Amino acid sequence: MRVEVRGLTFEVHAGGPADGEPVLLLHGFPQHSGEWDEVTPALHAAGLRTYALDQRGYSPGARPAEVEAYRIPELVADAAAVLDALGVDAAHVVGHDWGAIVAWGLAAAHPDRVRTLTAVSVPHPAAMAHALTTDARQKARSSYMALFRKPGKAEKVLLAFRAVALRRLLGGIGDAARVARYADPMRAPGALTAALNWYRAMSGKDLAAVGPVSVPTTYVWSDRDTAVGRVAARACAAHVTGDYRPVTLAGVSHWIPDEAPGPLAEAILARTATAR
């Protein structure tokens, strides 16, 4: 379905029983709502209603040109507005990668809208900001962002030769068909630029400005994540004042929803059950 809010048109993919408790699913870079396709069947079987959102820059009708339009407060406001349009007062919120940052921001700024939070791969933004300034290994893990923040050059590098570099970035996600599922949409005019604008608009100030989270929270991290290290993951707990459960998946890469949908669904269901 298409949802029109804030002057933009978002694609939202709904599934599960119509009367089920709502779950808002927020994807990461450079993916789209399809990254939840192997997670949602278990959620639907448990009676949950899911809404997988193609976020700002990923929905073709929601691609403002200005970099400033992709700052964290704008992304959080989108999620809240979509919930409004769906008639959902409060939802279980699940986010992966950049979607996790939006989910953390939504839970911190609007705890009344978030029944439970399951953040996947990326820890609380303030924990990430701290690790980026204090942990040399995390700085090295995040060095790719320097390229992503360069307008024009990043697009040229990532899309050259039928997007070979972008496909390589997604290499741990699965077979060639799964990689193409995410890489090919990024080759559409303006699509990759819009997705990269999330990085270009990011600032340490905005990351650190996300406040503590009081809602019941599960943080799912994987020990083969090349983007987020153990220091950032462990720092997450200090920014949650509500019930907090860390879950570590052994032998799994950054691409948790694609690589380990079963264990992730179990973690989500264990968390949502605490609010029923």
N, C-alpha and C positions, 0 to 999 in steps of 0.2 A: 504494500500500500504506500501511497504518497502522503506525507504530512507536511503541511505548509505552516511554518512558524518563523517569526523574526525576519520576514521578507525572503526566506529561503525555502526550498522544497527538498525534503529529505525522503529517502527510500527507507521504509521500515518493513521488515519481514516478520510476520506474526505466525505463531504456531502453538500447538497444544490446546488443551480444553479451554473454551471461551470463559468459563467461570473459575479458572485456576488462578492461584496467586501470581501476580505479574513479576516477571524477571526481565530487566533491561540488560541487554548484552552489547558491550562496546568493544569494537575491534581495535587492532593496532596497525602500525606501519609495516609494510606497504600492502596491507591486506584489505579486507572488506568484511561485511557481515557473514559471508560464506565460511569464515574460519570457525564458526560455531556449529556447522552442519552435523558434525559427528558427536557433538556434546549434547545438543538439544533433544535427541530421542529419549535419553534417560531422564531428562528433566520433564518432558511431556508425559512419560510413563508414570512419573511420580505425581502427576496432576498439576504441574506448573504451566503457566501461560508465558511464552517467551516473545520478546520483541527485540529483534536484532537490528540495530540501527547502522546504516551507512552514514558515517559522520561527515562533518563539514570538510569539504574538499574531495570527498569520496563519492557522495551523491552528486551527479552531474548538475542538479539544480541548486546546489549549495556550494558554489565555488567563487567566493568573492576574490577580487584581484589583490587587495591590499594585504601585505604581510601581517600588519597589526590586527587584522580580522581573525587571526589564528592564535591569538594569545589564550592562555589557559582559562581566564574568566569567561571568554566568549564561548569556548568549547563546553564549559560547565553549564553556561546559560542555555546552550542548545539542548543539552540532555534534559534539563528541567522543563524547558518549553515543550519538548516532545512528550514528556510524561503528562503535561497539562493537556496537550492536544488529544492524547489517548484516553483522557479521563482517569488517569491513574494517580491517586493521591500519594501512594508510597509503594516502592517496588524493592525487590531484592535486586541488587546491582552487581554485575560481574563485568570486569574489564581486563583486557590483556594489553600489555605493552603501553602504547600511548592511551589506549582505552582505559588502562588502569589509572593513569594520571587523571583522566577526566572523572573516573569513578571516585578516586580519593578526594578530588576537589568537590564533587557533588556531595559526598558524605560529610565533608568538613563544613561546607557552607550551608547545606540544606539537610541536616540530619533528620528532619521530619519527613523527608521524601524518600529516605533510604531505610528499608527494614533491616537488611543485612548487606554487608559488602564482602565480595570475594575478589581480591586483587590478584592478578596473575602476572608473574615475572617482574614487573616494576614495583618497587616498594613505595611507601609514602614519599611524595615529592621532596619534602624537607630532608628525609633520610638520604635521598638520592643527591640532593644539593650538597649535603654535608660530605658524602663520600667523594663527590667530584672535586671538592676543595681540599680534602685531607688524605685521600687514599691514592697513591701513585698508580696502583694496579687498576683502580676504577677509571682513573684518567686515561690510562692506556686503552682500556676496554671501550671507552666512549670517544676515542680519537676520530672515529669515522664521522662524528657529527661536524667536524671542521669542514669536511667536504660537503656534507649535506646543506650547510648554511651558506654556500657560495652559489648565488643565483646564476643560472646558465651553465656554469661548469659542472655542477652536480648532475644536471639533466643530461648534459653531453656525455659524461662518463658512464652514467648508469644505463642510458638508452642506446649507446653505440653498439653496432653489430647485433641488432635485434635484441637489445637489452641484455647482453650476456653478463654484464657486471651485476645487474639487478637480479638476474636468475641465479647467479653464484651466491649472492647475499641470501637468497631463499633456499640454498642448496640443502640445508638440513631439514627442510620441511616435508620432504617425501619425494615421490617419483616426478618425472618430467611433467606429467599432466597436472599434478597438484601445483608445481611451481608455476606453470603457465597460467593456471587459474587466477593467480594473483599478479603475475608479471604483465600479462597481456593487457588488462584494463589500464595499467599505468602508462601504456604507450599511446593512449588516446590523447589528443591535443589538450594541454593544460592540466591533465590529471596528475602527473608526477609533480609538477610545480606546486599544485595545491597541497599535495601530501607533504612535500618538503617544507612548505611554509609553516607547518607545525614546529619544525626544528628552527626555522629562521626567526620565528616569533618568540621562541623560548628564551627565558632569562633566568639566571639564578635567583633574582628577586622574586619572580612569579612562583618559582618552585618553592622557595623558602616561605612564601606568604601563605601557602596552604596550611590551615590550622590543624590541630589535633582532631582525631576522629573518635567519636563517642559511641558509634553504632557497633553491634557485634560484627567482628571482622575476621576473615581468614585471608592470610597471605600465602599464595602458592608460588614457590620458587623452585628452580631445577638446577642441580649442581653442575650441569654442562652448559649453562647459559654463558655465552661468550660476551654478552652485553652488560650483564648485571652480576657483580661479584658478591662474595660472601659478606664483606664489610657493609655494603649497602643493605643487603638482605637482613642482616642482624640488627641494623640500626632502626629498622622499621617499627619494632615493638614500642620504642620510646614515644612514638607519635600516635598511639592508639590508647585511649583511656577506657574504652569499653572492653568487653570480652574479646580476647585476641588469641587466635590459633595459627601458628606457623606450620605450613606443610611443605616438606622438601621432597621432591621427586628425584630419585637417583637415576643417573644415566640418561637423563632427558635434556634436550637442548632448549633454547629460548622459545621454540615454537610449540609450546605446550598444548594448545587446543587441537593442533593437527597431529602431533606426535603421541600424546597421551590423553586422548579425549575421555577414556574410561575413568582413570584416576582423578582427572579434573572434575568430571561430573560427580564423582563420589564426594569430593571435597565441597563442591557447591551444594549438594543435597544435604550433607552433614551440617553445613552452615545454615541453610534456609530452614532446616528442621528446628533449629533453636528458637525460631521466632513464630512457630506455629502454635 
